[in-house]
Amino acid sequence: MFITRELSRVRRGERGSALVAVLGLMIVLSIVTITIGAVTVQSAGTTTSSRAGVQSHAAADAGIDVALARLKTTNGCTTGGNVLTSTVVPVFTSTIGYSLNAGSTWTNGCPPVSATHVRITSVGTAEQLGVARASSGDKSTVQAIYKWVPIIVQVPIDGAAVYANSVDGVLKKFNLSSADNSVATSVMVKTGDVECTNNAKIGGDLILGDGNAKLNACDVAGKIHVNGNVVIDSSNVGGSIWATGTLSIAGSTYNTATVRSGATVPIPAIPNWTDIKWDPAQWTGMGYNIVNWTGSCDISKNNAAGTKWAQIATYITPTVVNFLNACPNVPVTTSNSMDYVDLKSNIVLVANQFTFDKLYFTNLSLPVTPRTLTFLVPDDVPDGQPTCSPTAPSTLKGDIFLTNETDFGTNIAAMVYTPCKIRSNRNGFRGQLYGGEVEFNQQASLEFVPVGVQGIDLSGGLTNPVQTGAKLGDPLSTLDVG
């Protein structure tokens, strides 16, 4: 009996130990199960996050490509905008920005022609987002930077609005504009300094072959290219600024990325003076009729000369009016009371000197047909220099004065040529000026229209680089930024 009781106590003890072992095993199995579950969830999160990262990065790359296509399309950005969004796969938002100073600062928007670089920032979103809070790959940001390069067209030098062997005086309130922005509007001076002030405006380039430029309250829409020193104060310059000498700029608006000075700057190409002599055979060979002026050289609507002047309206073929024989030693002048002359053909007027108080020309009879006027004081010495001295038997070789109002019809433009001085003091003139010396006074203005002199090459074969726009250049970098 005692043995049986002892055995019974032993078995009860063994059962307690077994229970403890079972409980321990269950705890271990639970820990393992929880650990495996956590590892499984973490692994799933990592896998989906990686997948999302690949998808979002691909979407961001797609946004870069779409933005590049827009920038490569003419006016694509200005028409479609600088923000591109896709709400279907691939989902992205890309933003176009630009820099005017080689990347020092950035502005969101479509790049202007003055920009130096463009930047595309594209944020892509994954098609399948990460699970278990693994969202790091849901979005990716890619940033690409490209050069923004100018489109340069070589325009013949004779497209210059003003060509002067030298300039006299100061450009005060002078205003140069252009009727056609596709041509090279410029003030081109072979030798000598130019000072521009008092709110003058040059709607093109200022090019000096051998001299210094000083601008104070003078706006230049195009570039400045000077073989000499440049001083700019309180002015606005739209294009590049190049000086072979020193350069000083204060209180002005300009593109710092396009400023160069010193010995590495190339000398601007300016053609030499072109001599145009009086050669009747040249004009008749081009189909012009020559009319020799008779009567007074002082023209007014109230005298006989004014009546003869009005007959210009009857010329229906290209005509040269030759004043050289009738007015060898006195200038041809028009008074301040002149009637309009309705042009029906291109007209050339040749004299030893002109003084125009009023110039009124229109083309009402054929308003859609462009007409040209040429005012020519010949240079009879073929030396490639402006020769402002009389040709015997004349004792006069002189200037062309634009002393008062000019009123041309919208399809009429004039070329003024003299080896002496062109003096302009009034507004309303449309065309070009080509002089041994040019002087602009207080009220002078000029709307540039390329006219030239028929049969004469004023460019010397040279061209002038003109920026007509800008385009996408080479890639510089593509970075993952988020």
NORKAVEN-V779959 format. One line per field, one symbol per residue. burial: 1 if it has 16 or more other ideal C-beta (glycine too) atoms within 10 Angstrom, else 0. A space follows every 50 residues. Layout:
# NORKAVEN-V779959
burial=???
This chain:
# NORKAVEN-V779959
burial=00000000000000000000000000000000000000000000100110 11101111111111011101100000100001010100011111111111 00000100111001111111111111001100010011111111111101 00001111111111111001111111110000111111110111111001 11111111111111111111111111111111001011111111001010 01011011101000100111101111010000100001000010011111 10001101110110100111111101110111111001001111111111 11111111111110000000111111111100000111001001001111 11111111101111111111111101111111111111111011111111 11110001100011011001010000000000
